[in-house]
């Protein structure tokens, strides 16, 4: 499918046909990337997307404990010098 690049203020853009938007399931926010001589358009990722479900899964499987066991004891500095 061909389309034209159009002037939009100081920028340029394209109109994406509805059928392509539906097929690609793009939302209102996208990420653009240049690869070789092509512009890649993909749905914008959200930071920490899916973390809540992964944390629930970890908790249900008992896999949500501290990895670093070094925090379960006090050092001499903690006992003598650190002020809370």
C-alpha positions as CSV (number, residue, x, y, z in Angstrom):
1,X,0.0,0.0,0.0
2,X,1.4,3.4,-0.9
3,X,0.8,6.7,0.8
4,X,2.1,10.2,0.6
5,X,4.3,12.1,3.1
6,X,2.4,15.4,4.0
7,X,3.5,18.6,5.7
8,X,2.3,18.9,9.3
9,X,3.5,22.3,10.7
10,X,7.3,22.2,10.7
11,X,7.3,18.4,10.5
12,X,6.0,15.8,8.0
13,X,3.9,12.8,8.5
14,X,1.8,10.1,6.9
15,X,-1.8,9.0,7.2
16,X,-2.2,5.4,8.2
17,X,-5.3,3.7,6.9
18,X,-7.7,2.4,9.5
19,X,-7.4,-1.2,8.3
20,X,-3.6,-1.1,8.9
21,X,-4.1,0.3,12.4
22,X,-6.6,-2.4,13.2
23,X,-4.4,-5.2,11.9
24,X,-1.3,-3.9,13.7
25,X,-3.2,-3.1,16.9
26,X,-1.2,0.1,17.3
27,X,-2.5,2.4,20.1
28,X,-2.2,6.2,20.3
29,X,1.5,6.1,21.3
30,X,4.2,4.4,19.2
31,X,7.9,4.0,19.0
32,X,9.9,4.8,15.9
33,X,13.2,3.2,15.0
34,X,15.4,3.5,11.9
35,X,16.9,0.2,10.6
36,X,19.0,0.4,7.5
37,X,16.9,2.6,5.2
38,X,13.5,1.8,6.8
39,X,11.5,3.4,9.6
40,X,10.1,0.8,12.0
41,X,6.8,1.7,13.8
42,X,5.7,-0.4,16.8
43,X,3.4,0.0,19.8
44,X,5.1,2.0,22.6
45,X,6.3,-0.2,25.5
46,X,5.5,0.9,29.0
47,X,8.2,0.8,31.6
48,X,7.5,-2.1,34.1
49,X,4.7,-3.4,31.9
50,X,3.6,-6.8,33.3
51,X,5.6,-6.5,36.5
52,X,2.5,-6.6,38.7
53,X,1.4,-10.0,37.3
54,X,5.0,-11.3,37.5
55,X,5.2,-10.3,41.2
56,X,1.9,-12.0,41.9
57,X,3.2,-15.1,40.2
58,X,6.4,-15.0,42.2
59,X,4.5,-14.6,45.5
60,X,2.2,-17.5,44.7
61,X,5.2,-19.7,44.0
62,X,7.1,-18.6,47.1
63,X,9.8,-17.1,44.9
64,X,9.7,-13.5,46.4
65,X,12.4,-13.7,49.0
66,X,15.6,-11.7,49.3
67,X,18.4,-13.0,47.0
68,X,21.2,-11.3,48.9
69,X,21.4,-12.9,52.3
70,X,24.0,-10.3,53.5
71,X,21.3,-8.1,54.9
72,X,20.1,-10.4,57.7
73,X,23.0,-9.6,60.1
74,X,24.6,-6.5,61.5
75,X,28.2,-5.5,61.0
76,X,30.4,-4.0,63.6
77,X,29.8,-0.6,62.0
78,X,26.0,-1.2,62.3
79,X,26.3,-2.0,65.9
80,X,28.8,0.6,67.1
81,X,28.8,3.6,64.7
82,X,25.5,3.8,62.8
83,X,22.9,6.2,64.3
84,X,19.3,5.5,63.6
